[in-house]
Amino acid sequence: MAQQVRGVIAPGKNEPVRVETIVVPDPGPGEAVVTVQACGVCHTDLHYKQGGINDDFPFLLGHEAAGVVESVGEGVTEVAPGDFVVLNWRAVCGACRACLRGRPQYCFNTHNARQKMTLTDGTELSPALGIGAFAEKTLVAAGQCTKVDPSVSPAVAGLLGCGVMAGIGAAINTGQVGRGDSVAVIGCGGVGDAAVVGARLAGAARIIAVDIDDRKLETARSMGATHTVNSRSTDPVEAIRELTGGFGADVVIEAVGRPETYKQAFYARDLAGTVVLVGVPTPEMKLELPLIDVFGRGGSLKSSWYGDCLPSRDFPMLIDLHQQGRIDLAAFVTETIGLGDVEKAFARMHEGDVLRSVVVF
């Protein structure tokens, strides 16, 4: 039978979030109920609250999560009750044209649970990225559950559900950073710092972190950046070129999602270099570039969807690397908080005080 749990909702555009009683139905065919153990406070949740994604209020926020499968619906074979899982927001269908061409990371038919979670008065909730994990329990499509080593901390594992995977994947999967490459990362929040970690893991020789906040630059250096540039006082394009022999970086990862910083990334890359956009723009943003420069510089302009990851492949691999001490995912957890602290966490995020606040249950 349906269960009632506590969850954090965004009731309307720019309204403060609040903790409400959420009704979670029993899982139907292809669905799973997960007991959430930890969920990171991601900038995408703030976008939802601000109406920057869509206006399907009220939203059940939270999506960067890990927990234990409580129950599954008919036909579910990939997970079972008791499995420790990281939730992902791109459940691969296995049947679309991308999947059939062997590119499931680009699946065009990703899916969520069919049933809706509601408030106690029956108001349907829109779960953030199809997950809604600022709640003690949540209903998802079973394909959104990825089993990983249960010995890892849930607060650490859950980060792979969005920001950390997006950044590491932008470097490794989308940018295909190679040994000896030069890499610049513009924007050193959680995603940008994860891109620094990914570039280091891939063997980049020079990793240049760019931001307007010296605190963030210091954190990026601790994550593996070899050089830092404060773009508030220095032209980042010229600085990146100077640090790369006058040529520009082989790969530039834009982790802000603004036209101004994208142009910086475009002109800071080497000829035939690669630009990776992993920062999320808002719908009204426009970009204008001289077409002759797009043609004349060659190379690749790429967008990174969720780090172009395949959760079943990448999540267990990154957890293993963390357990081996080769990457430090725990370094992204600035603080752990309760459900009632999410609004304060948004304020701290806006001020640049945290990499990740993580709600723990």
C-alpha positions in Angstrom: 0.0 0.0 0.0 1.0 3.6 -0.5 3.4 5.1 2.1 3.6 8.6 3.5 7.1 10.1 4.0 8.7 13.6 4.4 10.0 15.4 1.3 11.1 18.8 0.2 8.9 20.6 -2.4 9.2 23.8 -4.4 5.6 25.1 -4.3 6.0 27.9 -6.8 8.5 30.0 -8.7 11.1 31.5 -6.4 9.1 30.5 -3.3 11.0 29.1 -0.3 11.1 25.3 -0.3 9.3 23.5 2.5 9.1 20.0 4.0 5.7 18.3 3.3 4.2 14.8 3.6 4.6 13.0 0.4 2.5 9.9 -0.7 4.7 7.3 -2.4 2.7 4.6 -4.3 3.6 0.9 -4.4 5.9 0.2 -7.4 4.1 -0.7 -10.6 5.5 -2.7 -13.6 9.1 -1.6 -14.2 9.3 0.6 -11.1 11.1 0.6 -7.8 10.7 2.3 -4.4 14.1 3.3 -3.0 14.8 4.3 0.6 17.0 7.4 0.2 20.1 7.5 2.4 21.7 10.7 1.0 21.0 13.3 -1.6 23.3 16.1 -2.8 22.0 19.7 -3.2 22.7 20.4 -6.9 22.4 23.7 -8.8 19.8 22.0 -11.0 17.5 21.8 -8.0 17.8 25.6 -7.6 17.0 26.0 -11.3 13.8 24.0 -10.7 12.9 26.2 -7.8 13.6 29.4 -9.9 11.4 28.1 -12.8 14.5 27.8 -15.0 13.6 24.3 -16.2 9.8 24.5 -16.6 6.7 25.6 -14.7 5.3 22.2 -13.7 5.1 23.2 -10.0 5.0 21.8 -7.4 8.3 20.0 -7.8 9.6 17.3 -5.5 13.3 18.3 -5.5 16.5 16.3 -5.2 18.1 13.9 -7.7 21.7 13.3 -6.8 21.1 10.4 -4.5 21.9 6.9 -3.2 19.9 4.5 -1.2 18.6 1.0 -0.8 15.9 -0.6 -3.0 12.9 -1.3 -0.8 10.5 -3.0 -3.3 10.2 -3.5 -7.0 7.3 -3.9 -9.4 6.4 -6.6 -11.9 9.0 -7.5 -14.5 11.9 -5.9 -12.7 15.0 -8.0 -12.9 18.0 -5.6 -12.8 17.6 -4.8 -9.1 16.1 -6.4 -6.1 15.1 -5.4 -2.6 18.2 -4.8 -0.5 20.4 -3.6 -3.3 22.5 -0.4 -2.7 22.0 1.9 -5.7 22.9 5.3 -7.1 20.0 6.9 -8.8 20.5 8.1 -12.3 18.3 10.4 -14.4 18.9 8.7 -17.8 17.4 5.2 -17.7 18.4 3.6 -21.0 15.6 2.1 -23.0 17.7 -0.4 -25.1 15.5 -0.1 -28.1 15.8 3.4 -29.6 18.0 4.3 -32.6 20.9 5.4 -30.4 20.8 2.2 -28.2 20.5 0.0 -31.3 23.6 1.7 -32.8 25.6 0.8 -29.7 25.5 4.3 -28.2 23.2 3.9 -25.2 24.7 6.9 -23.5 22.8 9.0 -26.0 19.5 7.1 -25.5 16.7 9.2 -27.0 13.9 7.4 -25.0 15.0 7.6 -21.4 12.1 7.1 -19.0 10.9 7.6 -15.5 8.3 6.0 -13.2 4.8 6.1 -14.8 3.0 6.7 -11.5 3.0 10.0 -9.7 4.0 10.8 -6.2 1.5 13.3 -4.6 0.8 15.5 -1.6 -1.7 14.1 0.8 -4.5 16.2 -0.9 -3.8 14.4 -4.2 -1.8 17.2 -5.8 0.6 15.5 -8.3 4.3 16.3 -7.9 6.9 16.7 -10.6 10.0 14.9 -9.5 13.3 16.8 -10.3 14.9 15.0 -13.2 12.4 12.2 -12.8 13.8 11.3 -9.4 12.6 13.5 -6.5 15.1 12.3 -3.8 14.8 15.0 -1.2 12.5 12.5 0.4 12.8 9.6 2.8 11.6 7.3 0.0 11.1 7.9 -3.7 9.5 6.1 -6.7 11.6 5.7 -9.8 11.9 3.6 -12.9 14.0 0.5 -12.1 16.4 1.4 -14.9 17.2 4.6 -12.9 18.8 2.4 -10.2 22.5 1.5 -10.6 24.0 -1.1 -8.2 27.4 -0.1 -6.7 29.7 -1.4 -3.9 27.6 -1.1 -0.7 30.6 -0.4 1.4 31.0 3.2 0.1 29.4 6.1 2.0 25.9 7.0 0.6 26.9 10.7 0.8 29.8 10.0 -1.5 28.1 7.5 -3.8 25.1 9.8 -4.5 27.3 12.5 -6.0 27.7 10.3 -9.1 24.0 10.8 -9.7 24.6 14.2 -11.3 27.3 16.8 -10.7 30.5 14.7 -10.2 29.6 12.3 -13.0 28.8 15.3 -15.3 32.2 16.8 -14.7 34.4 13.7 -14.8 32.5 12.5 -17.8 32.9 15.8 -19.6 36.6 15.3 -19.5 36.9 11.6 -20.0 33.9 10.6 -22.2 33.0 13.8 -24.1 36.3 15.7 -24.2 38.3 12.4 -24.5 41.2 14.0 -22.7 44.4 12.0 -23.4 47.8 11.6 -21.8 49.9 14.7 -22.1 47.0 17.0 -23.1 46.5 20.5 -21.9 43.0 21.1 -20.4 41.3 24.3 -19.3 38.2 24.3 -17.1 36.2 27.4 -16.9 34.0 27.5 -13.8 35.2 25.7 -10.7 32.0 24.7 -8.8 31.3 21.1 -8.2 31.0 20.2 -11.9 34.1 22.1 -12.9 36.2 20.6 -10.1 35.0 17.1 -11.1 36.2 17.9 -14.7 39.6 18.8 -13.1 39.6 15.4 -11.4 38.6 13.7 -14.7 41.4 15.4 -16.6 43.9 14.4 -14.0 42.6 10.8 -14.1 43.0 10.8 -17.9 46.7 11.9 -17.7 46.5 15.5 -18.7 49.9 17.2 -18.3 48.5 20.7 -17.7 45.2 21.5 -16.1 44.2 25.2 -15.9 41.4 26.2 -13.6 39.5 29.4 -14.3 37.1 31.2 -12.0 36.4 34.6 -10.5 36.6 33.3 -6.9 40.1 32.7 -5.3 38.5 30.2 -2.9 37.2 28.1 -5.7 40.5 28.3 -7.5 42.3 27.0 -4.4 39.9 24.1 -4.2 40.5 23.3 -7.8 44.2 23.2 -7.2 43.6 20.7 -4.4 41.7 18.6 -6.8 44.5 18.5 -9.3 44.7 21.8 -11.2 48.3 22.7 -12.1 47.6 26.3 -12.8 44.8 28.8 -11.8 43.5 32.0 -13.4 41.3 34.5 -11.8 39.2 35.8 -14.7 37.9 38.8 -12.7 41.3 40.4 -13.0 43.0 38.6 -15.9 41.9 37.9 -19.5 41.4 34.1 -19.4 41.9 33.6 -23.1 45.3 35.3 -23.0 46.2 33.6 -19.8 45.4 30.1 -21.1 47.3 30.8 -24.3 50.3 32.0 -22.4 50.2 28.8 -20.2 50.1 26.6 -23.4 53.0 28.1 -25.4 50.8 30.6 -27.1 48.5 28.0 -28.7 45.6 27.4 -26.4 44.4 24.2 -24.6 43.7 20.9 -26.3 40.4 20.7 -24.5 38.5 23.5 -22.9 35.6 22.5 -20.6 33.0 25.2 -20.0 31.2 24.5 -16.7 29.3 27.7 -16.3 26.7 27.7 -19.1 26.8 31.3 -20.2 27.5 32.8 -23.7 30.4 35.0 -22.3 32.2 32.0 -20.9 31.5 29.8 -23.9 33.2 32.4 -26.1 36.2 32.4 -23.8 36.3 28.6 -24.1 36.0 28.8 -27.9 38.9 31.2 -28.3 41.0 29.6 -25.6 41.4 26.3 -27.4 44.2 25.3 -29.7 43.5 25.0 -33.4 41.6 21.7 -34.0 41.0 21.6 -30.2 37.8 20.7 -28.5 35.3 22.7 -26.5 33.0 20.8 -24.2 29.9 22.6 -22.8 28.8 21.0 -19.6 27.4 24.1 -17.8 23.6 24.3 -18.2 22.3 27.5 -20.0 18.9 28.9 -19.5 16.4 28.9 -22.4 16.7 32.6 -23.3 20.5 32.6 -23.7 21.8 33.2 -27.2 25.3 32.7 -28.7 26.8 34.6 -31.6 30.1 33.6 -33.2 31.7 34.6 -36.5 31.1 31.6 -38.7 34.5 32.1 -40.3 36.1 31.5 -36.9 34.0 28.3 -36.4 35.3 27.1 -39.8 38.8 28.4 -39.5 39.7 27.0 -36.1 38.5 23.5 -36.9 38.2 21.0 -34.1 35.1 20.0 -32.2 32.3 21.9 -30.3 30.5 19.4 -28.1 27.8 19.4 -25.5 28.1 16.9 -22.7 24.9 15.2 -21.6 25.3 13.9 -18.1 29.0 13.5 -18.9 28.0 11.2 -21.8 28.0 8.5 -19.1 26.6 5.0 -19.1 25.6 4.5 -15.5 26.0 0.8 -15.5 29.6 1.1 -16.7 30.8 4.4 -15.2 29.2 4.4 -11.7 30.8 1.2 -10.4 34.1 2.1 -12.1 34.3 5.5 -10.3 33.3 4.0 -7.0 36.1 1.4 -7.4 38.6 4.1 -8.2 37.5 6.0 -5.1 37.8 2.8 -2.9 41.3 2.3 -4.3 42.3 5.9 -3.4 42.9 7.0 -7.0 40.2 9.7 -6.8 38.8 11.3 -3.7 35.0 11.7 -4.1 34.6 12.5 -0.5 36.4 15.8 -1.1 33.3 17.1 -2.8 31.2 16.8 0.3 31.5 20.1 2.2 28.7 19.4 4.7 25.9 17.1 5.6 22.5 18.5 6.5 18.9 17.6 7.3 15.8 17.9 5.1 14.9 21.1 6.8 18.2 22.8 5.8 17.8 22.7 2.0 16.8 26.4 1.6 19.9 27.4 3.6 22.0 25.1 1.4 20.7 27.0 -1.7 21.9 30.2 -0.1 25.3 28.8 0.7 25.6 27.5 -2.9 24.7 30.9 -4.3 27.5 32.5 -2.1 30.0 30.0 -3.3 30.6 28.6 0.2 30.2 24.9 -0.7 31.0 22.3 -3.3 28.2 20.1 -2.1 25.8 20.1 0.8 24.4 16.6 1.2 21.1 15.7 2.9 21.5 12.6 4.9 18.7 10.5 6.4 
